[in-house]
Amino acid sequence: MIVQNINRRELFQFGLRSLGLAMLVTASGCTGKGSLQALRDELLELRERRAVPGPSVFGLKDLRGVIHSHSYISHDSNGRPEDFLRGAREARLDYLVTTDHYDEKIFAEGLSGTYQDIVVIRGAEFPLGCTRKRGIARRCASILGFGFDPFPGEVFSPHGHSKSELIAQIKDHGGMVFLGHARGVPEENFFALANGMEIFNIADTMREQYLAFPEFLVDLFVTQQEYHEELLLQVIERPNWLLSKWDALTRSGHKLVAIGGNDAHQNMNLFGTQIDPYGLVYKILNTHVLVDYTKANSSSQQSAQNILTALRHGRSYVSFPILCDPSGFQFYAIDPSSGKQVAMMGDTWTDLPAPDLVIQIPRTGAIEIFKNGVPEFRTVGHEVKYSSSGSGVYRVEISLMLQGRWRPWIISNPIYL
């Protein structure tokens, strides 16, 4: 895997060099259209086998959303509010967290509120530092802050405070801090200061796969964008390093909430073809939150607070809905003697005896239970009741079979026993 820290512009320039090849392939009539159609057919079959999920055992509503999205306020995006709102509707989002690179315009022009049933939560992204200054191993992390009350820009300036002080300022104003591009976090102490971390970032994954980018562009242009969605499936892979790091932190006592980072910019346009439209990038990766059903459709301010409360608690999971709609996924603990539900994602349960763990998914898949980061149980099905083996940090990964191999679909936040 290539880990050089090339940016989107460099990735795009690299891709331009593949256009000549694309033209040659087009002229020769040699395309991958047949295999892409086979992939589409298999995806449709995968989605059609999804069952209608039952109600949440805790009476909570599953809201799908995107965290880490940029607009024209950022220096590297020209996206307008109407663009990302349209993309959010295309992806059937319930909420969207914007995290433009810090600029005082965020507080004057950034959207905040409910727009046609889409809750927009305003935030900002700040540079945190890099693991190395140069070289192919260079990775740079960021602070994603959101949910804060508006306050003077100079108080929020990344240049007026140390990174630790900036994190404290965000929290003091009611906000939460998540670590973006978490492989680049330069100092371990930042993990202890944060509410959570990205366990997947689409832009990072694309950069790591940049040698495959010319082939992606060739197929995109040869098929005239007909299989844009299928081509982007190559982005989906299990984030081994990030999951290992997150597991190490949670088992050592850091209750870090995992989120997905779309890092959407809609800034790669080639001859009128949008390579990374908001709607498609939003469909690849979602962070689901489970909120009180009776409050989910209340005022915009309360809806935002419900979402933020669920995220803060870890009552959430990460999914790749481009494979199949995961809504209806449930992971909770029950008292083995009474069958009563006693804990769900984000909860800590200390009573004895140790509870049973229940996993339910809306279609058959590979269900794997991890304890303290170590795989403990695996089966294929759509529902599991598992007797936990004592105290530990338990989480779940669900995979779906596609083209002969298992693809990551759902990654839960833990239950702490």
Phi, psi and omega in degrees: 000133179275132184242012179300140186271064175282149181266180184298321181296317179294321177299318181294316179297321177300319180293328180301328182291350179270355185295322178301316177298319180300319180294320179296318181295320179298316181296326183279348181079010182268110180226168176262024187298321181298314180291327178290323177294322177297321177296318179298316180299319181292322177297316179299319178295321179300316183286326181292335181278004179286132178271155175288120184290151176279177181292153177296136180293340179259005180070027182259154179257134180273112178252130180263141181206176178236134176242134178088083179220143185245161178220192182300341178294332175280152182289343186245027177210147176246009184297134179265160178307320180295332179289310184284335174290321176296318177298322179295322177292320178300322181273002179058044180280151171262331179213159180217128177255114178271138182222066179294150175304139191308129174201142181297341177297340179304318185280336181267326188240342183293137180291146176204119182138199181250130182231104182051053176072006174257118179277120178255122179251123185275138178210191181210155176244132181236142177293140180250331183135178185231157178285329175216155182283330182206175178099171187289343180267006184292127176222141184237132182258171179215164173259123172256111180246131178203165182085009181272157173283148178299141176204167187305139183302325182294334177290331186264358187298130178289350182265346184266357184218159168290166181297321179295320178293323179296316177300318179296321179297316180299314181292322180298334180261024172086005184267173175243156181235125174239146181269116177270154181049054195294344176292344182261008181300121189281336182223138184299329186296338180294329178297323180290335182273343187269159172280333183186189184209155172287129173258357174204136176226121185298315182297319178300316181295321177296319178297320181292338180256023191294340177292337178271356185297318178302318179298321177299314181295320178303307181296324181296316182282322180297321181269007178053044176066008183298331184241036182304314182295315180296323181294328182283354177297338180295343178291333187281116175209156180292126182279075190304310184297314183294320178294320178297318179294314180299316179299318180297322181289316183291322180286344177269003175110355177275116181271077183266131179273131179272135175228164171263143179246106179288327180051047184281135180234332189047058183231014180245096183240127183233111179052042178086358178261120179278114183285326186232060180298145181309311186303321181283318178296324178291334180282338185290314190223132177228152168248114181268140174237146180252113186241162178300119184302324183288343182250351188296331183251027180276197183303158184301319181295317180290324177298316178298317180294323177298318179295314181295322178297316179297318178295316181301323183279340185087019178276067191199166175211161181253140181218161172247083186290349178296338175281310183191147179297119182270359184306133185107352174300135178222140177219114184208170181245144179233152173292122184295338181273321183257340184080005181286139177288126186240343181199155175221185182308133180092342183278155171246131181234122185246352183287160175247152000285166179299137184283166170274150178255135180241130177235131177228133179229153187282001173201163182296136178200177175276121182253122181234128179258129177251137173241120181054034177087358182252130177300128183244333183205141178216139175206170175244126181173197178235357177204140181220139166240122189233132178280113181296153185259033178107188186298147180161179179257114185250130174220173187229142169237137178241135178235153177240144179278124179215124180053044172082007176215155181282131179247139178297137183235311184226136173231118184272159163282161188278162160254132184258115180250000000 
